[in-house]
Amino acid sequence: MSTYFVFSDESGMLYRAVEYEPSVNNKFFVRGSIIIGADDWLVLKNEFERLRNRYGITSELKWSDLWILKNGKSKASKIPERVTYQDAIRFVRESLMILEKCSYCKLIYTVTFNDDPSLQKYSKEELYKMQIENLIERIEFEMKNLDKDNNRSIAVLFLDWVGTKDNQILRNTYHKVYTSGRFIKTFKHIKDSLAFDFSHQSVGIQLADYCVGAFHGVLRHCIDRSNYQESFDIFKTSLKQFIAKNESGNYMGFGILPVPGGKGSYARRKLEELLNDTLK
């Protein structure tokens, strides 16, 4: 049996337009997920630890810490004083380059636009359900493609710990989708329960944080080309190659999933408009 790990993290805050006016900093809610083989995880862990030692980073460096350092605000929590913004951005770039050593690596992004008028129809729990539903359906398809002749590949999904209340929502949502999916009635390639990792103890979640943070920055860069160039560069050089796509090379609906989705949906139109040139 081949085992795959899926590490998933989120960026932004999930609003409903009926409740909040999305701010310039919270236009999107993005979940980014890395799929790698269990054997590859050992490679990632060892290489990541070597990088941390080389850069003198003794605790978790979050994607959000980069911008605290860049903007000259108070030093990011627990980051050694000697670590500069340039050090941090190089560390992130080199960390993501480790993904190239994996025998198998795919990225899946689910994206919700907080100004989507259709969000008014849904509760927060329903929006979480759509995000998780889209994600695990795609994971199932990816595993099935790896295992065309039998059912011996399985994926285990790890999410970042986000708090007791939201974790319970996510656990219950995952179970509901797993046991009564909309398109897939039986998930043959995904473990039946959701797992949570503490990011400061998990190499996989820290890398997922960089992947989703960079993609969130790309979306903002596509709106304001004068900002977030670093995110755009990291995405183009280190991440784009791993995004899941179909045989025709299309990312939309495969590795980049609008939520709520469907052809003609607000989220899909916005993503195609923003990413048209970036994904070429």
MIDOSE-1310 file (N, C-alpha, C; in nm, 2 decimals, decimal comma, always signed):
residues 280
msty	+0,08/-0,12/+0,00/+0,00/+0,00/+0,00/+0,09/+0,13/+0,00; +0,05/+0,22/-0,08/+0,12/+0,35/-0,09/+0,04/+0,45/+0,00; +0,11/+0,52/+0,09/+0,05/+0,62/+0,18/+0,10/+0,76/+0,14; +0,00/+0,85/+0,14/+0,03/+0,99/+0,10/-0,02/+1,08/+0,22
fvfs	+0,06/+1,18/+0,25/+0,02/+1,28/+0,35/-0,03/+1,40/+0,27; -0,14/+1,46/+0,33/-0,19/+1,59/+0,28/-0,18/+1,69/+0,39; -0,10/+1,79/+0,38/-0,09/+1,90/+0,48/-0,17/+2,02/+0,43; -0,26/+2,07/+0,51/-0,35/+2,18/+0,46/-0,35/+2,29/+0,56
desg	-0,34/+2,42/+0,51/-0,35/+2,54/+0,59/-0,43/+2,64/+0,52; -0,47/+2,74/+0,59/-0,56/+2,84/+0,54/-0,50/+2,98/+0,55; -0,54/+3,07/+0,47/-0,50/+3,21/+0,47/-0,62/+3,30/+0,45; -0,63/+3,41/+0,53/-0,74/+3,50/+0,52/-0,85/+3,46/+0,62
mlyr	-0,95/+3,53/+0,62/-1,07/+3,50/+0,71/-1,19/+3,48/+0,63; -1,27/+3,38/+0,67/-1,39/+3,35/+0,60/-1,51/+3,43/+0,65; -1,55/+3,53/+0,56/-1,66/+3,61/+0,59/-1,79/+3,57/+0,51; -1,90/+3,62/+0,56/-2,02/+3,62/+0,47/-2,05/+3,76/+0,45
avey	-2,08/+3,79/+0,32/-2,10/+3,93/+0,29/-2,22/+3,99/+0,37; -2,31/+3,91/+0,41/-2,43/+3,96/+0,48/-2,39/+4,01/+0,62; -2,27/+3,96/+0,67/-2,23/+3,99/+0,81/-2,13/+4,10/+0,82; -2,03/+4,10/+0,72/-1,92/+4,18/+0,73/-1,89/+4,25/+0,60
epsv	-1,82/+4,36/+0,60/-1,77/+4,43/+0,48/-1,62/+4,39/+0,47; -1,59/+4,30/+0,37/-1,45/+4,26/+0,36/-1,36/+4,37/+0,35; -1,25/+4,37/+0,42/-1,15/+4,47/+0,42/-1,05/+4,44/+0,30; -0,96/+4,54/+0,27/-0,86/+4,52/+0,17/-0,77/+4,40/+0,20
nnkf	-0,75/+4,37/+0,33/-0,66/+4,26/+0,37/-0,73/+4,12/+0,37; -0,87/+4,12/+0,36/-0,94/+4,00/+0,37/-1,04/+3,98/+0,25; -0,99/+4,00/+0,13/-1,07/+3,98/+0,02/-1,10/+3,83/-0,01; -1,01/+3,75/+0,03/-1,02/+3,61/+0,00/-1,00/+3,52/+0,12
fvrg	-1,06/+3,40/+0,11/-1,02/+3,29/+0,21/-0,97/+3,18/+0,12; -0,85/+3,14/+0,15/-0,78/+3,04/+0,06/-0,73/+2,93/+0,15; -0,75/+2,81/+0,10/-0,70/+2,69/+0,17/-0,60/+2,63/+0,07; -0,48/+2,60/+0,12/-0,37/+2,54/+0,03/-0,33/+2,41/+0,09
siii	-0,32/+2,31/+0,01/-0,29/+2,17/+0,05/-0,18/+2,11/-0,03; -0,09/+2,05/+0,03/+0,02/+1,98/-0,03/+0,00/+1,83/-0,02; +0,01/+1,76/-0,13/+0,00/+1,61/-0,12/+0,14/+1,56/-0,16; +0,19/+1,48/-0,06/+0,33/+1,41/-0,09/+0,32/+1,27/-0,04
gadd	+0,41/+1,19/-0,09/+0,43/+1,05/-0,04/+0,48/+1,05/+0,10; +0,45/+0,95/+0,18/+0,49/+0,93/+0,32/+0,65/+0,93/+0,32; +0,71/+0,86/+0,22/+0,85/+0,85/+0,22/+0,91/+0,99/+0,19; +0,85/+1,07/+0,11/+0,90/+1,20/+0,08/+0,89/+1,29/+0,20
wlvl	+0,80/+1,26/+0,29/+0,79/+1,34/+0,41/+0,92/+1,34/+0,49; +0,98/+1,22/+0,50/+1,11/+1,20/+0,57/+1,22/+1,29/+0,50; +1,22/+1,30/+0,37/+1,31/+1,38/+0,30/+1,29/+1,53/+0,34; +1,16/+1,57/+0,33/+1,13/+1,71/+0,36/+1,17/+1,75/+0,50
knef	+1,14/+1,66/+0,60/+1,17/+1,69/+0,74/+1,32/+1,71/+0,76; +1,40/+1,62/+0,70/+1,54/+1,62/+0,72/+1,60/+1,75/+0,66; +1,56/+1,77/+0,53/+1,61/+1,89/+0,46/+1,57/+2,02/+0,52; +1,45/+2,03/+0,57/+1,39/+2,15/+0,64/+1,47/+2,18/+0,77
erlr	+1,50/+2,07/+0,84/+1,58/+2,09/+0,96/+1,72/+2,14/+0,93; +1,78/+2,09/+0,83/+1,91/+2,14/+0,79/+1,91/+2,29/+0,75; +1,81/+2,33/+0,68/+1,79/+2,47/+0,65/+1,77/+2,56/+0,77; +1,69/+2,51/+0,86/+1,67/+2,59/+0,98/+1,80/+2,61/+1,06
nryg	+1,87/+2,50/+1,07/+2,00/+2,51/+1,14/+2,10/+2,61/+1,07; +2,10/+2,60/+0,94/+2,19/+2,69/+0,86/+2,15/+2,84/+0,88; +2,02/+2,87/+0,88/+1,98/+3,00/+0,89/+1,97/+3,05/+1,04; +1,98/+2,96/+1,13/+1,97/+3,00/+1,27/+1,83/+3,03/+1,31
itse	+1,73/+2,96/+1,25/+1,59/+2,98/+1,28/+1,55/+2,87/+1,38; +1,54/+2,90/+1,50/+1,52/+2,80/+1,61/+1,37/+2,78/+1,64; +1,28/+2,85/+1,58/+1,14/+2,83/+1,61/+1,06/+2,85/+1,48; +0,93/+2,83/+1,48/+0,85/+2,84/+1,36/+0,86/+2,98/+1,30
lkws	+0,89/+2,99/+1,17/+0,88/+3,11/+1,09/+0,75/+3,11/+1,01; +0,66/+3,19/+1,04/+0,53/+3,19/+0,97/+0,54/+3,28/+0,84; +0,46/+3,26/+0,74/+0,45/+3,34/+0,63/+0,42/+3,49/+0,67; +0,33/+3,50/+0,76/+0,30/+3,64/+0,81/+0,41/+3,71/+0,88
dlwi	+0,51/+3,63/+0,93/+0,63/+3,70/+0,99/+0,71/+3,77/+0,89; +0,71/+3,72/+0,76/+0,79/+3,79/+0,66/+0,75/+3,94/+0,65; +0,62/+3,96/+0,65/+0,58/+4,10/+0,63/+0,59/+4,19/+0,75; +0,59/+4,12/+0,87/+0,63/+4,20/+0,99/+0,77/+4,24/+0,98
lkng	+0,86/+4,15/+0,94/+1,00/+4,19/+0,92/+1,02/+4,29/+0,81; +0,95/+4,27/+0,70/+0,97/+4,36/+0,59/+0,93/+4,51/+0,62; +0,82/+4,52/+0,69/+0,76/+4,65/+0,72/+0,83/+4,72/+0,84; +0,93/+4,66/+0,89/+1,01/+4,72/+0,99/+0,94/+4,74/+1,12
kska	+0,84/+4,66/+1,15/+0,77/+4,67/+1,27/+0,85/+4,59/+1,38; +0,79/+4,57/+1,49/+0,86/+4,50/+1,60/+0,89/+4,36/+1,55; +1,00/+4,31/+1,59/+1,05/+4,18/+1,54/+0,94/+4,07/+1,56; +0,93/+3,98/+1,46/+0,83/+3,88/+1,48/+0,86/+3,79/+1,60
skip	+0,76/+3,75/+1,66/+0,77/+3,67/+1,79/+0,86/+3,55/+1,77; +0,96/+3,54/+1,86/+1,05/+3,43/+1,88/+1,15/+3,41/+1,76; +1,14/+3,51/+1,67/+1,24/+3,50/+1,56/+1,37/+3,57/+1,61; +1,49/+3,51/+1,60/+1,61/+3,57/+1,65/+1,64/+3,70/+1,59
ervt	+1,69/+3,79/+1,67/+1,71/+3,93/+1,62/+1,80/+3,94/+1,50; +1,90/+3,84/+1,49/+1,99/+3,84/+1,37/+1,93/+3,80/+1,24; +1,81/+3,75/+1,24/+1,74/+3,70/+1,12/+1,67/+3,82/+1,06; +1,72/+3,86/+0,94/+1,66/+3,98/+0,87/+1,55/+3,93/+0,77
yqda	+1,48/+4,03/+0,72/+1,38/+4,00/+0,62/+1,44/+3,92/+0,50; +1,56/+3,97/+0,45/+1,62/+3,90/+0,34/+1,66/+3,76/+0,37; +1,70/+3,73/+0,50/+1,73/+3,60/+0,54/+1,60/+3,51/+0,54; +1,49/+3,57/+0,59/+1,37/+3,50/+0,60/+1,31/+3,46/+0,46
irfv	+1,31/+3,56/+0,37/+1,26/+3,53/+0,24/+1,34/+3,42/+0,16; +1,48/+3,43/+0,18/+1,56/+3,32/+0,12/+1,53/+3,19/+0,19; +1,51/+3,19/+0,32/+1,48/+3,06/+0,39/+1,35/+3,00/+0,33; +1,25/+3,08/+0,31/+1,12/+3,03/+0,26/+1,14/+2,98/+0,11
resl	+1,21/+3,06/+0,03/+1,24/+3,01/-0,11/+1,31/+2,88/-0,11; +1,41/+2,86/-0,03/+1,49/+2,74/-0,02/+1,41/+2,62/+0,04; +1,32/+2,66/+0,13/+1,23/+2,55/+0,19/+1,14/+2,50/+0,08; +1,08/+2,58/+0,00/+0,99/+2,54/-0,10/+1,06/+2,46/-0,21
mile	+1,19/+2,49/-0,23/+1,27/+2,42/-0,33/+1,28/+2,27/-0,30; +1,27/+2,24/-0,17/+1,28/+2,11/-0,12/+1,17/+2,02/-0,18; +1,06/+2,08/-0,22/+0,95/+2,00/-0,28/+0,99/+1,94/-0,41; +1,09/+1,99/-0,47/+1,14/+1,94/-0,60/+1,21/+1,80/-0,58
kcsy	+1,24/+1,77/-0,45/+1,30/+1,64/-0,42/+1,20/+1,53/-0,40; +1,07/+1,57/-0,40/+0,97/+1,47/-0,37/+0,94/+1,39/-0,50; +0,92/+1,26/-0,48/+0,89/+1,18/-0,60/+0,75/+1,21/-0,65; +0,66/+1,26/-0,56/+0,53/+1,30/-0,60/+0,49/+1,42/-0,51
ckli	+0,44/+1,52/-0,58/+0,40/+1,64/-0,50/+0,29/+1,72/-0,59; +0,18/+1,74/-0,52/+0,07/+1,82/-0,59/+0,02/+1,92/-0,49; -0,02/+2,04/-0,55/-0,09/+2,14/-0,47/-0,23/+2,16/-0,51; -0,32/+2,18/-0,42/-0,46/+2,21/-0,44/-0,50/+2,33/-0,36
ytvt	-0,56/+2,43/-0,43/-0,60/+2,55/-0,36/-0,76/+2,56/-0,38; -0,82/+2,59/-0,27/-0,97/+2,63/-0,27/-0,98/+2,78/-0,24; -1,06/+2,85/-0,31/-1,06/+3,00/-0,30/-1,20/+3,05/-0,29; -1,23/+3,12/-0,18/-1,36/+3,19/-0,16/-1,34/+3,34/-0,16
fndd	-1,42/+3,41/-0,24/-1,41/+3,56/-0,24/-1,51/+3,61/-0,14; -1,47/+3,69/-0,05/-1,55/+3,74/+0,06/-1,66/+3,84/+0,01; -1,64/+3,90/-0,11/-1,74/+3,99/-0,16/-1,84/+3,92/-0,26; -1,83/+3,79/-0,26/-1,92/+3,71/-0,34/-2,06/+3,72/-0,29
pslq	-2,16/+3,78/-0,37/-2,29/+3,80/-0,32/-2,36/+3,67/-0,28; -2,32/+3,56/-0,34/-2,39/+3,43/-0,31/-2,36/+3,38/-0,17; -2,26/+3,44/-0,11/-2,23/+3,39/+0,03/-2,34/+3,42/+0,13; -2,42/+3,51/+0,09/-2,54/+3,54/+0,18/-2,63/+3,42/+0,21
kysk	-2,62/+3,33/+0,12/-2,71/+3,21/+0,13/-2,66/+3,10/+0,22; -2,53/+3,12/+0,26/-2,47/+3,01/+0,33/-2,43/+3,05/+0,47; -2,43/+2,95/+0,56/-2,37/+2,97/+0,70/-2,22/+2,94/+0,69; -2,15/+2,98/+0,80/-2,01/+2,95/+0,80/-1,98/+2,80/+0,79
eely	-2,06/+2,72/+0,85/-2,05/+2,58/+0,85/-2,07/+2,53/+0,71; -2,16/+2,58/+0,64/-2,19/+2,54/+0,50/-2,07/+2,58/+0,41; -2,01/+2,69/+0,43/-1,90/+2,74/+0,35/-1,77/+2,65/+0,38; -1,75/+2,62/+0,50/-1,65/+2,52/+0,54/-1,67/+2,39/+0,47
kmqi	-1,80/+2,34/+0,47/-1,83/+2,22/+0,41/-1,79/+2,22/+0,26; -1,82/+2,33/+0,19/-1,79/+2,33/+0,05/-1,64/+2,33/+0,02; -1,57/+2,40/+0,11/-1,42/+2,40/+0,10/-1,37/+2,26/+0,11; -1,41/+2,19/+0,22/-1,36/+2,06/+0,25/-1,41/+1,96/+0,14
enli	-1,53/+1,97/+0,10/-1,59/+1,88/+0,00/-1,51/+1,89/-0,13; -1,48/+2,01/-0,18/-1,40/+2,03/-0,30/-1,26/+1,97/-0,28; -1,20/+1,99/-0,17/-1,07/+1,95/-0,14/-1,06/+1,79/-0,15; -1,14/+1,73/-0,07/-1,12/+1,58/-0,06/-1,17/+1,51/-0,18
erie	-1,26/+1,57/-0,26/-1,30/+1,51/-0,39/-1,18/+1,51/-0,48; -1,10/+1,62/-0,48/-0,99/+1,63/-0,57/-0,88/+1,54/-0,52; -0,86/+1,52/-0,39/-0,76/+1,43/-0,34/-0,80/+1,29/-0,38; -0,93/+1,25/-0,37/-0,97/+1,12/-0,41/-0,94/+1,09/-0,56
femk	-0,96/+1,19/-0,64/-0,93/+1,18/-0,79/-0,78/+1,17/-0,81; -0,70/+1,24/-0,74/-0,56/+1,23/-0,75/-0,51/+1,10/-0,71; -0,56/+1,04/-0,60/-0,52/+0,91/-0,56/-0,56/+0,80/-0,66; -0,68/+0,82/-0,71/-0,74/+0,72/-0,80/-0,65/+0,72/-0,93
nldk	-0,61/+0,84/-0,97/-0,52/+0,85/-1,09/-0,39/+0,78/-1,07; -0,34/+0,78/-0,95/-0,21/+0,71/-0,91/-0,23/+0,56/-0,91; -0,35/+0,52/-0,89/-0,38/+0,38/-0,86/-0,49/+0,33/-0,95; -0,47/+0,33/-1,08/-0,57/+0,30/-1,18/-0,62/+0,16/-1,17
dnnr	-0,53/+0,07/-1,13/-0,57/-0,08/-1,14/-0,61/-0,14/-1,01; -0,60/-0,07/-0,90/-0,64/-0,12/-0,77/-0,67/-0,01/-0,67; -0,70/-0,04/-0,55/-0,74/+0,06/-0,45/-0,64/+0,06/-0,33; -0,51/+0,06/-0,37/-0,41/+0,04/-0,26/-0,34/+0,17/-0,22
siav	-0,38/+0,29/-0,27/-0,32/+0,41/-0,23/-0,42/+0,48/-0,13; -0,36/+0,54/-0,03/-0,45/+0,61/+0,07/-0,38/+0,74/+0,11; -0,47/+0,84/+0,13/-0,42/+0,97/+0,17/-0,47/+1,00/+0,31; -0,39/+1,06/+0,39/-0,42/+1,10/+0,53/-0,41/+1,25/+0,53
lfld	-0,52/+1,32/+0,58/-0,53/+1,46/+0,57/-0,50/+1,52/+0,71; -0,40/+1,62/+0,71/-0,37/+1,69/+0,83/-0,40/+1,84/+0,81; -0,48/+1,90/+0,90/-0,50/+2,04/+0,90/-0,43/+2,11/+1,01; -0,41/+2,24/+0,99/-0,35/+2,32/+1,10/-0,45/+2,34/+1,21
wvgt	-0,41/+2,33/+1,33/-0,50/+2,35/+1,45/-0,54/+2,50/+1,45; -0,67/+2,53/+1,44/-0,72/+2,66/+1,43/-0,80/+2,70/+1,55; -0,82/+2,61/+1,65/-0,90/+2,65/+1,77/-1,01/+2,54/+1,79; -1,04/+2,52/+1,91/-1,13/+2,41/+1,95/-1,27/+2,42/+1,87
kdnq	-1,33/+2,54/+1,87/-1,46/+2,55/+1,81/-1,45/+2,53/+1,66; -1,36/+2,59/+1,59/-1,35/+2,57/+1,44/-1,30/+2,43/+1,41; -1,22/+2,37/+1,49/-1,17/+2,23/+1,47/-1,29/+2,14/+1,47; -1,38/+2,16/+1,57/-1,50/+2,08/+1,58/-1,59/+2,09/+1,45
ilrn	-1,60/+2,21/+1,41/-1,68/+2,23/+1,28/-1,62/+2,16/+1,17; -1,48/+2,17/+1,16/-1,41/+2,10/+1,05/-1,42/+1,95/+1,06; -1,41/+1,90/+1,18/-1,42/+1,75/+1,20/-1,55/+1,70/+1,16; -1,66/+1,77/+1,21/-1,79/+1,73/+1,18/-1,82/+1,74/+1,03
tyhk	-1,77/+1,85/+0,97/-1,79/+1,87/+0,83/-1,72/+1,76/+0,75; -1,60/+1,73/+0,78/-1,53/+1,62/+0,72/-1,60/+1,49/+0,72; -1,65/+1,45/+0,84/-1,72/+1,33/+0,86/-1,85/+1,33/+0,77; -1,92/+1,44/+0,77/-2,04/+1,45/+0,69/-2,02/+1,43/+0,54
vyts	-1,91/+1,49/+0,49/-1,88/+1,48/+0,35/-1,83/+1,34/+0,32; -1,75/+1,29/+0,41/-1,69/+1,15/+0,39/-1,80/+1,05/+0,38; -1,90/+1,06/+0,46/-2,00/+0,96/+0,47/-2,12/+0,98/+0,37; -2,13/+1,10/+0,32/-2,24/+1,13/+0,23/-2,20/+1,24/+0,13
grfi	-2,10/+1,21/+0,05/-2,05/+1,31/-0,05/-2,15/+1,34/-0,16; -2,14/+1,45/-0,23/-2,23/+1,49/-0,33/-2,21/+1,41/-0,46; -2,08/+1,39/-0,50/-2,05/+1,32/-0,62/-1,99/+1,18/-0,59; -1,91/+1,18/-0,49/-1,84/+1,05/-0,45/-1,91/+0,99/-0,33
ktfk	-1,97/+0,88/-0,35/-2,05/+0,82/-0,24/-1,96/+0,74/-0,14; -1,85/+0,68/-0,20/-1,75/+0,61/-0,12/-1,61/+0,65/-0,15; -1,55/+0,71/-0,05/-1,41/+0,75/-0,06/-1,32/+0,63/-0,03; -1,25/+0,58/-0,14/-1,17/+0,46/-0,12/-1,03/+0,48/-0,10
hikd	-0,99/+0,61/-0,11/-0,84/+0,64/-0,11/-0,81/+0,75/+0,00; -0,90/+0,77/+0,09/-0,88/+0,88/+0,19/-0,91/+0,82/+0,33; -0,83/+0,84/+0,43/-0,86/+0,80/+0,56/-0,99/+0,86/+0,61; -1,06/+0,78/+0,70/-1,20/+0,82/+0,73/-1,21/+0,93/+0,84
slaf	-1,10/+0,97/+0,90/-1,11/+1,08/+1,00/-1,00/+1,18/+0,98; -1,03/+1,30/+1,02/-0,94/+1,42/+1,00/-0,84/+1,43/+1,11; -0,72/+1,47/+1,08/-0,62/+1,49/+1,18/-0,58/+1,63/+1,19; -0,53/+1,68/+1,31/-0,49/+1,82/+1,32/-0,34/+1,81/+1,37
dfsh	-0,26/+1,90/+1,32/-0,12/+1,92/+1,36/-0,10/+2,06/+1,41; -0,02/+2,07/+1,51/+0,03/+2,20/+1,56/+0,14/+2,25/+1,47; +0,12/+2,37/+1,41/+0,21/+2,42/+1,31/+0,35/+2,42/+1,35; +0,37/+2,47/+1,48/+0,51/+2,48/+1,53/+0,59/+2,35/+1,54
qsvg	+0,51/+2,24/+1,54/+0,57/+2,11/+1,55/+0,57/+2,03/+1,42; +0,51/+2,09/+1,31/+0,49/+2,02/+1,19/+0,55/+2,08/+1,07; +0,65/+2,01/+1,01/+0,72/+2,06/+0,89/+0,61/+2,08/+0,78; +0,53/+1,98/+0,76/+0,43/+1,98/+0,66/+0,33/+2,10/+0,66
iqla	+0,29/+2,13/+0,78/+0,20/+2,25/+0,80/+0,27/+2,38/+0,77; +0,40/+2,38/+0,82/+0,48/+2,51/+0,79/+0,50/+2,53/+0,64; +0,52/+2,42/+0,57/+0,54/+2,44/+0,42/+0,40/+2,47/+0,36; +0,29/+2,41/+0,41/+0,16/+2,45/+0,36/+0,13/+2,59/+0,38
dycv	+0,18/+2,64/+0,50/+0,16/+2,79/+0,53/+0,23/+2,87/+0,42; +0,35/+2,84/+0,38/+0,42/+2,91/+0,28/+0,35/+2,90/+0,14; +0,30/+2,78/+0,11/+0,23/+2,77/-0,02/+0,10/+2,85/-0,02; +0,02/+2,85/+0,08/-0,10/+2,92/+0,08/-0,08/+3,07/+0,09
gafh	+0,02/+3,11/+0,17/+0,05/+3,25/+0,19/+0,10/+3,31/+0,06; +0,18/+3,24/-0,01/+0,23/+3,29/-0,14/+0,12/+3,30/-0,24; +0,03/+3,20/-0,25/-0,09/+3,21/-0,34/-0,18/+3,32/-0,31; -0,21/+3,34/-0,18/-0,29/+3,46/-0,13/-0,22/+3,59/-0,18
gvlr	-0,09/+3,59/-0,17/-0,02/+3,71/-0,21/-0,03/+3,73/-0,36; -0,03/+3,62/-0,44/-0,05/+3,63/-0,58/-0,18/+3,69/-0,62; -0,29/+3,65/-0,55/-0,42/+3,71/-0,58/-0,42/+3,86/-0,55; -0,35/+3,90/-0,45/-0,35/+4,04/-0,41/-0,26/+4,11/-0,51
hcid	-0,15/+4,05/-0,56/-0,06/+4,11/-0,66/-0,14/+4,13/-0,79; -0,23/+4,04/-0,83/-0,30/+4,05/-0,95/-0,40/+4,17/-0,94; -0,44/+4,21/-0,82/-0,52/+4,33/-0,81/-0,44/+4,45/-0,80; -0,33/+4,45/-0,74/-0,24/+4,56/-0,72/-0,10/+4,52/-0,76
rsny	-0,06/+4,55/-0,89/+0,07/+4,50/-0,94/+0,19/+4,57/-0,87; +0,16/+4,67/-0,80/+0,27/+4,74/-0,73/+0,31/+4,67/-0,60; +0,24/+4,57/-0,56/+0,27/+4,51/-0,43/+0,27/+4,36/-0,45; +0,33/+4,29/-0,35/+0,33/+4,14/-0,34/+0,41/+4,08/-0,45
qesf	+0,51/+4,15/-0,50/+0,60/+4,09/-0,61/+0,67/+3,96/-0,56; +0,71/+3,96/-0,43/+0,78/+3,84/-0,38/+0,69/+3,72/-0,39; +0,57/+3,74/-0,35/+0,47/+3,63/-0,36/+0,46/+3,57/-0,50; +0,45/+3,67/-0,59/+0,43/+3,63/-0,73/+0,55/+3,55/-0,78
difk	+0,67/+3,60/-0,75/+0,80/+3,54/-0,79/+0,81/+3,40/-0,73; +0,78/+3,38/-0,60/+0,79/+3,25/-0,54/+0,69/+3,16/-0,60; +0,57/+3,20/-0,63/+0,47/+3,12/-0,69/+0,51/+3,07/-0,83; +0,56/+3,16/-0,91/+0,60/+3,13/-1,05/+0,72/+3,03/-1,05
tslk	+0,82/+3,05/-0,96/+0,94/+2,98/-0,97/+0,93/+2,85/-0,89; +0,86/+2,84/-0,79/+0,86/+2,73/-0,70/+0,73/+2,65/-0,68; +0,62/+2,71/-0,71/+0,49/+2,64/-0,67/+0,40/+2,61/-0,79; +0,40/+2,69/-0,89/+0,31/+2,67/-1,01/+0,33/+2,53/-1,07
qfia	+0,45/+2,48/-1,07/+0,48/+2,35/-1,14/+0,41/+2,23/-1,07; +0,37/+2,25/-0,94/+0,31/+2,15/-0,86/+0,16/+2,15/-0,86; +0,10/+2,25/-0,91/-0,05/+2,26/-0,90/-0,11/+2,15/-0,98; -0,21/+2,08/-0,93/-0,28/+1,98/-1,00/-0,35/+2,03/-1,12
knes	-0,35/+1,96/-1,23/-0,42/+2,00/-1,35/-0,46/+1,88/-1,43; -0,55/+1,90/-1,53/-0,59/+1,79/-1,61/-0,50/+1,76/-1,72; -0,53/+1,66/-1,80/-0,44/+1,62/-1,91/-0,42/+1,73/-2,01; -0,51/+1,82/-2,02/-0,50/+1,93/-2,12/-0,42/+2,05/-2,06
gnym	-0,38/+2,04/-1,93/-0,30/+2,14/-1,87/-0,38/+2,25/-1,80; -0,51/+2,22/-1,78/-0,60/+2,32/-1,71/-0,59/+2,31/-1,56; -0,57/+2,42/-1,50/-0,56/+2,42/-1,35/-0,70/+2,45/-1,29; -0,78/+2,53/-1,35/-0,91/+2,57/-1,30/-1,00/+2,45/-1,28
gfgi	-1,05/+2,43/-1,16/-1,14/+2,32/-1,14/-1,06/+2,19/-1,10; -0,93/+2,19/-1,10/-0,85/+2,07/-1,07/-0,75/+2,10/-0,96; -0,66/+2,20/-0,98/-0,57/+2,24/-0,87/-0,61/+2,37/-0,81; -0,69/+2,45/-0,88/-0,75/+2,57/-0,82/-0,90/+2,57/-0,83
lpvp	-0,96/+2,56/-0,71/-1,10/+2,54/-0,70/-1,18/+2,65/-0,64; -1,27/+2,72/-0,72/-1,35/+2,83/-0,67/-1,46/+2,77/-0,58; -1,48/+2,84/-0,47/-1,59/+2,80/-0,38/-1,66/+2,92/-0,33; -1,80/+2,92/-0,35/-1,88/+2,83/-0,43/-1,84/+2,83/-0,57
ggkg	-1,85/+2,71/-0,64/-1,79/+2,70/-0,77/-1,90/+2,67/-0,88; -1,85/+2,61/-0,98/-1,94/+2,58/-1,10/-1,91/+2,68/-1,20; -1,93/+2,64/-1,33/-1,91/+2,73/-1,44/-2,00/+2,86/-1,43; -1,94/+2,97/-1,45/-2,02/+3,09/-1,44/-2,04/+3,15/-1,30
syar	-1,99/+3,08/-1,20/-2,00/+3,13/-1,06/-1,91/+3,25/-1,04; -1,94/+3,33/-0,95/-1,87/+3,46/-0,92/-1,72/+3,42/-0,89; -1,70/+3,32/-0,81/-1,56/+3,29/-0,77/-1,48/+3,24/-0,89; -1,54/+3,16/-0,98/-1,47/+3,12/-1,10/-1,44/+3,23/-1,19
rkle	-1,53/+3,32/-1,22/-1,51/+3,43/-1,30/-1,40/+3,52/-1,25; -1,40/+3,55/-1,12/-1,29/+3,63/-1,06/-1,16/+3,56/-1,07; -1,15/+3,43/-1,04/-1,02/+3,37/-1,05/-0,97/+3,36/-1,20; -1,05/+3,34/-1,29/-1,01/+3,34/-1,43/-0,96/+3,48/-1,47
elln	-1,03/+3,58/-1,43/-0,99/+3,72/-1,46/-0,86/+3,75/-1,40; -0,84/+3,71/-1,27/-0,71/+3,75/-1,20/-0,60/+3,67/-1,25; -0,62/+3,54/-1,28/-0,50/+3,45/-1,30/-0,48/+3,42/-1,44; -0,55/+3,48/-1,53/-0,54/+3,44/-1,68/-0,40/+3,44/-1,73
dtlk	-0,33/+3,55/-1,70/-0,19/+3,56/-1,74/-0,09/+3,48/-1,66; -0,12/+3,48/-1,53/-0,03/+3,42/-1,43/-0,01/+3,27/-1,45; -0,12/+3,20/-1,50/-0,11/+3,06/-1,51/-0,07/+3,01/-1,65; -0,04/+3,11/-1,74/+0,01/+3,07/-1,87/+0,15/+3,02/-1,87
